[in-house]
Amino acid sequence: MSVVGSLAVHAEESRPGGAVLRGDSPDVAVRCAAVFAWLMTELAEVDVAADPPVSGDAVCAQAAERLRRANA
């Protein structure tokens, strides 16, 4: 993500075909919202087990344990 003026800009990989929607007009927003709604509908039934959140302390402890084992 990049910040351009007051906008946060995120771009995906450019792929051949299709059309680039530029600007921030209501028409562009409606078209993007329609694609997003379709995507969320398609993904509604996907069940993915999320990794539990890991704290910084846990990451440090895991790294220390790996280092200890590697030097044992």
BAVEX-982862 format. One record per residue: x, y, z of N, C-alpha, C in turn; residue in three letters. Coordinates in nm, 2 decimals. Atoms other than C-alpha are relative to their C-alpha. Layout:
REM residues N
<rec n_c1="X" n_c2="Y" n_c3="Z" ca_c1="X" ca_c2="Y" ca_c3="Z" c_c1="X" c_c2="Y" c_c3="Z" resn="Ala"/>
...
This chain:
REM residues 72
<rec n_c1="0.08" n_c2="-0.12" n_c3="0.00" ca_c1="0.00" ca_c2="0.00" ca_c3="0.00" c_c1="0.09" c_c2="0.12" c_c3="0.00" resn="Met"/>
<rec n_c1="-0.07" n_c2="-0.13" n_c3="0.00" ca_c1="0.12" ca_c2="0.35" ca_c3="-0.07" c_c1="-0.10" c_c2="0.11" c_c3="0.03" resn="Ser"/>
<rec n_c1="0.08" n_c2="-0.12" n_c3="-0.03" ca_c1="-0.02" ca_c2="0.69" ca_c3="0.04" c_c1="0.03" c_c2="0.10" c_c3="-0.11" resn="Val"/>
<rec n_c1="-0.01" n_c2="-0.10" n_c3="0.10" ca_c1="-0.08" ca_c2="0.93" ca_c3="-0.24" c_c1="-0.09" c_c2="0.11" c_c3="0.03" resn="Val"/>
<rec n_c1="0.08" n_c2="-0.11" n_c3="-0.05" ca_c1="-0.20" ca_c2="1.26" ca_c3="-0.11" c_c1="-0.09" c_c2="-0.05" c_c3="0.12" resn="Gly"/>
<rec n_c1="0.09" n_c2="0.04" n_c3="-0.10" ca_c1="-0.51" ca_c2="1.18" ca_c3="0.10" c_c1="-0.05" c_c2="-0.14" c_c3="-0.03" resn="Ser"/>
<rec n_c1="0.05" n_c2="0.13" n_c3="0.03" ca_c1="-0.56" ca_c2="0.84" ca_c3="-0.06" c_c1="0.10" c_c2="-0.11" c_c3="0.03" resn="Leu"/>
<rec n_c1="-0.07" n_c2="0.12" n_c3="-0.02" ca_c1="-0.44" ca_c2="0.49" ca_c3="0.04" c_c1="-0.01" c_c2="-0.08" c_c3="-0.13" resn="Ala"/>
<rec n_c1="0.00" n_c2="0.07" n_c3="0.13" ca_c1="-0.35" ca_c2="0.31" ca_c3="-0.29" c_c1="0.05" c_c2="-0.14" c_c3="0.02" resn="Val"/>
<rec n_c1="-0.04" n_c2="0.14" n_c3="0.00" ca_c1="-0.33" ca_c2="-0.07" ca_c3="-0.32" c_c1="-0.02" c_c2="-0.05" c_c3="-0.14" resn="His"/>
<rec n_c1="0.01" n_c2="0.05" n_c3="0.14" ca_c1="-0.26" ca_c2="-0.24" ca_c3="-0.65" c_c1="0.03" c_c2="-0.15" c_c3="0.00" resn="Ala"/>
<rec n_c1="-0.03" n_c2="0.14" n_c3="0.02" ca_c1="-0.27" ca_c2="-0.60" ca_c3="-0.74" c_c1="0.09" c_c2="-0.02" c_c3="-0.13" resn="Glu"/>
<rec n_c1="-0.08" n_c2="0.03" n_c3="0.12" ca_c1="-0.06" ca_c2="-0.77" ca_c3="-1.02" c_c1="-0.08" c_c2="0.04" c_c3="-0.12" resn="Glu"/>
<rec n_c1="0.07" n_c2="-0.03" n_c3="0.12" ca_c1="-0.15" ca_c2="-0.64" ca_c3="-1.36" c_c1="-0.01" c_c2="-0.13" c_c3="-0.09" resn="Ser"/>
<rec n_c1="0.02" n_c2="0.12" n_c3="0.08" ca_c1="-0.30" ca_c2="-0.92" ca_c3="-1.57" c_c1="-0.06" c_c2="0.04" c_c3="-0.14" resn="Arg"/>
<rec n_c1="0.05" n_c2="-0.03" n_c3="0.13" ca_c1="-0.38" ca_c2="-0.92" ca_c3="-1.94" c_c1="-0.16" c_c2="-0.01" c_c3="0.00" resn="Pro"/>
<rec n_c1="0.15" n_c2="0.01" n_c3="0.01" ca_c1="-0.75" ca_c2="-0.86" ca_c3="-2.04" c_c1="-0.06" c_c2="0.09" c_c3="0.10" resn="Gly"/>
<rec n_c1="0.08" n_c2="-0.08" n_c3="-0.10" ca_c1="-1.02" ca_c2="-0.67" ca_c3="-1.86" c_c1="0.03" c_c2="0.15" c_c3="-0.03" resn="Gly"/>
<rec n_c1="-0.02" n_c2="-0.15" n_c3="0.01" ca_c1="-1.03" ca_c2="-0.29" ca_c3="-1.81" c_c1="0.03" c_c2="0.05" c_c3="0.13" resn="Ala"/>
<rec n_c1="-0.04" n_c2="-0.06" n_c3="-0.12" ca_c1="-0.88" ca_c2="-0.07" ca_c3="-1.55" c_c1="-0.10" c_c2="0.11" c_c3="0.03" resn="Val"/>
<rec n_c1="0.09" n_c2="-0.11" n_c3="-0.04" ca_c1="-1.13" ca_c2="0.15" ca_c3="-1.36" c_c1="0.08" c_c2="0.10" c_c3="0.07" resn="Leu"/>
<rec n_c1="-0.08" n_c2="-0.11" n_c3="-0.06" ca_c1="-0.97" ca_c2="0.48" ca_c3="-1.28" c_c1="-0.10" c_c2="0.10" c_c3="0.06" resn="Arg"/>
<rec n_c1="0.08" n_c2="-0.11" n_c3="-0.06" ca_c1="-1.10" ca_c2="0.76" ca_c3="-1.06" c_c1="-0.07" c_c2="-0.04" c_c3="0.13" resn="Gly"/>
<rec n_c1="0.07" n_c2="0.02" n_c3="-0.12" ca_c1="-1.32" ca_c2="0.79" ca_c3="-0.76" c_c1="-0.15" c_c2="0.04" c_c3="-0.02" resn="Asp"/>
<rec n_c1="0.14" n_c2="-0.04" n_c3="0.02" ca_c1="-1.66" ca_c2="0.86" ca_c3="-0.92" c_c1="-0.09" c_c2="-0.10" c_c3="0.06" resn="Ser"/>
<rec n_c1="0.10" n_c2="0.10" n_c3="-0.05" ca_c1="-1.98" ca_c2="0.70" ca_c3="-0.79" c_c1="-0.01" c_c2="-0.12" c_c3="-0.09" resn="Pro"/>
<rec n_c1="0.01" n_c2="0.11" n_c3="0.09" ca_c1="-1.99" ca_c2="0.48" ca_c3="-1.10" c_c1="0.11" c_c2="-0.10" c_c3="0.03" resn="Asp"/>
<rec n_c1="-0.11" n_c2="0.09" n_c3="-0.03" ca_c1="-1.65" ca_c2="0.33" ca_c3="-1.02" c_c1="-0.02" c_c2="-0.06" c_c3="0.13" resn="Val"/>
<rec n_c1="0.03" n_c2="0.05" n_c3="-0.13" ca_c1="-1.74" ca_c2="0.29" ca_c3="-0.66" c_c1="-0.11" c_c2="-0.11" c_c3="0.00" resn="Ala"/>
<rec n_c1="0.11" n_c2="0.10" n_c3="0.01" ca_c1="-2.06" ca_c2="0.10" ca_c3="-0.75" c_c1="0.05" c_c2="-0.13" c_c3="-0.07" resn="Val"/>
<rec n_c1="-0.05" n_c2="0.12" n_c3="0.07" ca_c1="-1.88" ca_c2="-0.13" ca_c3="-0.99" c_c1="0.10" c_c2="-0.08" c_c3="0.08" resn="Arg"/>
<rec n_c1="-0.09" n_c2="0.07" n_c3="-0.09" ca_c1="-1.61" ca_c2="-0.21" ca_c3="-0.74" c_c1="-0.07" c_c2="-0.07" c_c3="0.11" resn="Cys"/>
<rec n_c1="0.08" n_c2="0.06" n_c3="-0.11" ca_c1="-1.87" ca_c2="-0.27" ca_c3="-0.47" c_c1="-0.07" c_c2="-0.13" c_c3="-0.05" resn="Ala"/>
<rec n_c1="0.07" n_c2="0.11" n_c3="0.06" ca_c1="-2.05" ca_c2="-0.51" ca_c3="-0.70" c_c1="0.10" c_c2="-0.12" c_c3="-0.01" resn="Ala"/>
<rec n_c1="-0.10" n_c2="0.10" n_c3="0.01" ca_c1="-1.73" ca_c2="-0.71" ca_c3="-0.76" c_c1="0.03" c_c2="-0.05" c_c3="0.14" resn="Val"/>
<rec n_c1="-0.03" n_c2="0.04" n_c3="-0.14" ca_c1="-1.65" ca_c2="-0.71" ca_c3="-0.39" c_c1="-0.11" c_c2="-0.09" c_c3="0.06" resn="Phe"/>
<rec n_c1="0.11" n_c2="0.07" n_c3="-0.05" ca_c1="-2.00" ca_c2="-0.83" ca_c3="-0.30" c_c1="-0.01" c_c2="-0.14" c_c3="-0.07" resn="Ala"/>
<rec n_c1="0.00" n_c2="0.13" n_c3="0.06" ca_c1="-1.98" ca_c2="-1.11" ca_c3="-0.56" c_c1="0.11" c_c2="-0.09" c_c3="0.06" resn="Trp"/>
<rec n_c1="-0.11" n_c2="0.08" n_c3="-0.06" ca_c1="-1.64" ca_c2="-1.22" ca_c3="-0.42" c_c1="-0.03" c_c2="-0.05" c_c3="0.14" resn="Leu"/>
<rec n_c1="0.04" n_c2="0.04" n_c3="-0.14" ca_c1="-1.77" ca_c2="-1.22" ca_c3="-0.06" c_c1="-0.10" c_c2="-0.11" c_c3="0.00" resn="Met"/>
<rec n_c1="0.10" n_c2="0.11" n_c3="0.01" ca_c1="-2.07" ca_c2="-1.43" ca_c3="-0.17" c_c1="0.07" c_c2="-0.13" c_c3="-0.04" resn="Thr"/>
<rec n_c1="-0.07" n_c2="0.12" n_c3="0.04" ca_c1="-1.84" ca_c2="-1.68" ca_c3="-0.34" c_c1="0.08" c_c2="-0.06" c_c3="0.11" resn="Glu"/>
<rec n_c1="-0.09" n_c2="0.05" n_c3="-0.11" ca_c1="-1.61" ca_c2="-1.70" ca_c3="-0.03" c_c1="-0.08" c_c2="-0.03" c_c3="0.12" resn="Leu"/>
<rec n_c1="0.08" n_c2="0.02" n_c3="-0.12" ca_c1="-1.90" ca_c2="-1.73" ca_c3="0.22" c_c1="0.01" c_c2="-0.14" c_c3="0.05" resn="Ala"/>
<rec n_c1="0.00" n_c2="0.14" n_c3="-0.05" ca_c1="-1.88" ca_c2="-2.11" ca_c3="0.23" c_c1="0.14" c_c2="-0.05" c_c3="0.02" resn="Glu"/>
<rec n_c1="-0.14" n_c2="0.05" n_c3="-0.02" ca_c1="-1.50" ca_c2="-2.13" ca_c3="0.24" c_c1="0.03" c_c2="0.00" c_c3="0.15" resn="Val"/>
<rec n_c1="-0.04" n_c2="0.02" n_c3="-0.14" ca_c1="-1.39" ca_c2="-2.26" ca_c3="0.58" c_c1="0.15" c_c2="-0.02" c_c3="0.02" resn="Asp"/>
<rec n_c1="-0.14" n_c2="0.00" n_c3="-0.01" ca_c1="-1.03" ca_c2="-2.18" ca_c3="0.66" c_c1="0.03" c_c2="0.02" c_c3="0.15" resn="Val"/>
<rec n_c1="-0.04" n_c2="-0.01" n_c3="-0.14" ca_c1="-0.88" ca_c2="-2.24" ca_c3="1.01" c_c1="0.10" c_c2="0.11" c_c3="0.00" resn="Ala"/>
<rec n_c1="-0.09" n_c2="-0.11" n_c3="-0.02" ca_c1="-0.71" ca_c2="-1.92" ca_c3="1.11" c_c1="0.10" c_c2="-0.04" c_c3="0.10" resn="Ala"/>
<rec n_c1="-0.10" n_c2="0.02" n_c3="-0.10" ca_c1="-0.38" ca_c2="-1.93" ca_c3="1.29" c_c1="-0.03" c_c2="0.09" c_c3="0.12" resn="Asp"/>
<rec n_c1="0.03" n_c2="-0.09" n_c3="-0.12" ca_c1="-0.42" ca_c2="-1.80" ca_c3="1.65" c_c1="0.10" c_c2="0.12" c_c3="0.00" resn="Pro"/>
<rec n_c1="-0.10" n_c2="-0.11" n_c3="0.00" ca_c1="-0.27" ca_c2="-1.46" ca_c3="1.70" c_c1="0.12" c_c2="-0.03" c_c3="0.09" resn="Pro"/>
<rec n_c1="-0.13" n_c2="0.03" n_c3="-0.07" ca_c1="0.09" ca_c2="-1.47" ca_c3="1.82" c_c1="0.05" c_c2="0.14" c_c3="0.05" resn="Val"/>
<rec n_c1="-0.06" n_c2="-0.12" n_c3="-0.06" ca_c1="0.23" ca_c2="-1.21" ca_c3="2.06" c_c1="0.15" c_c2="0.01" c_c3="-0.03" resn="Ser"/>
<rec n_c1="-0.14" n_c2="-0.02" n_c3="0.02" ca_c1="0.57" ca_c2="-1.06" ca_c3="2.02" c_c1="0.08" c_c2="-0.08" c_c3="0.10" resn="Gly"/>
<rec n_c1="-0.07" n_c2="0.08" n_c3="-0.10" ca_c1="0.68" ca_c2="-1.24" ca_c3="2.34" c_c1="0.00" c_c2="-0.15" c_c3="-0.04" resn="Asp"/>
<rec n_c1="0.01" n_c2="0.14" n_c3="0.04" ca_c1="0.56" ca_c2="-1.57" ca_c3="2.20" c_c1="0.10" c_c2="-0.03" c_c3="-0.11" resn="Ala"/>
<rec n_c1="-0.09" n_c2="0.01" n_c3="0.12" ca_c1="0.76" ca_c2="-1.51" ca_c3="1.88" c_c1="0.14" c_c2="-0.01" c_c3="0.05" resn="Val"/>
<rec n_c1="-0.13" n_c2="0.00" n_c3="-0.06" ca_c1="1.07" ca_c2="-1.43" ca_c3="2.09" c_c1="0.03" c_c2="-0.13" c_c3="0.07" resn="Cys"/>
<rec n_c1="-0.02" n_c2="0.13" n_c3="-0.07" ca_c1="1.02" ca_c2="-1.74" ca_c3="2.30" c_c1="0.02" c_c2="-0.11" c_c3="-0.10" resn="Ala"/>
<rec n_c1="-0.01" n_c2="0.10" n_c3="0.10" ca_c1="0.98" ca_c2="-1.96" ca_c3="1.99" c_c1="0.14" c_c2="0.01" c_c3="-0.06" resn="Gln"/>
<rec n_c1="-0.13" n_c2="-0.02" n_c3="0.07" ca_c1="1.30" ca_c2="-1.81" ca_c3="1.83" c_c1="0.11" c_c2="-0.04" c_c3="0.10" resn="Ala"/>
<rec n_c1="-0.10" n_c2="0.04" n_c3="-0.10" ca_c1="1.50" ca_c2="-1.86" ca_c3="2.16" c_c1="0.00" c_c2="-0.15" c_c3="0.01" resn="Ala"/>
<rec n_c1="0.01" n_c2="0.14" n_c3="-0.01" ca_c1="1.38" ca_c2="-2.22" ca_c3="2.18" c_c1="0.07" c_c2="-0.07" c_c3="-0.12" resn="Glu"/>
<rec n_c1="-0.07" n_c2="0.06" n_c3="0.12" ca_c1="1.49" ca_c2="-2.29" ca_c3="1.82" c_c1="0.15" c_c2="0.02" c_c3="0.00" resn="Arg"/>
<rec n_c1="-0.14" n_c2="-0.03" n_c3="-0.01" ca_c1="1.82" ca_c2="-2.13" ca_c3="1.88" c_c1="0.07" c_c2="-0.09" c_c3="0.10" resn="Leu"/>
<rec n_c1="-0.05" n_c2="0.09" n_c3="-0.11" ca_c1="1.87" ca_c2="-2.33" ca_c3="2.20" c_c1="0.02" c_c2="-0.14" c_c3="-0.06" resn="Arg"/>
<rec n_c1="-0.01" n_c2="0.14" n_c3="0.06" ca_c1="1.79" ca_c2="-2.66" ca_c3="2.01" c_c1="0.11" c_c2="-0.01" c_c3="-0.10" resn="Arg"/>
<rec n_c1="-0.10" n_c2="0.01" n_c3="0.11" ca_c1="2.02" ca_c2="-2.57" ca_c3="1.72" c_c1="0.14" c_c2="0.00" c_c3="0.06" resn="Ala"/>
<rec n_c1="-0.13" n_c2="0.00" n_c3="-0.07" ca_c1="2.31" ca_c2="-2.51" ca_c3="1.97" c_c1="0.02" c_c2="-0.11" c_c3="0.10" resn="Asn"/>
<rec n_c1="-0.01" n_c2="0.11" n_c3="-0.10" ca_c1="2.24" ca_c2="-2.81" ca_c3="2.18" c_c1="0.09" c_c2="-0.12" c_c3="-0.05" resn="Ala"/>
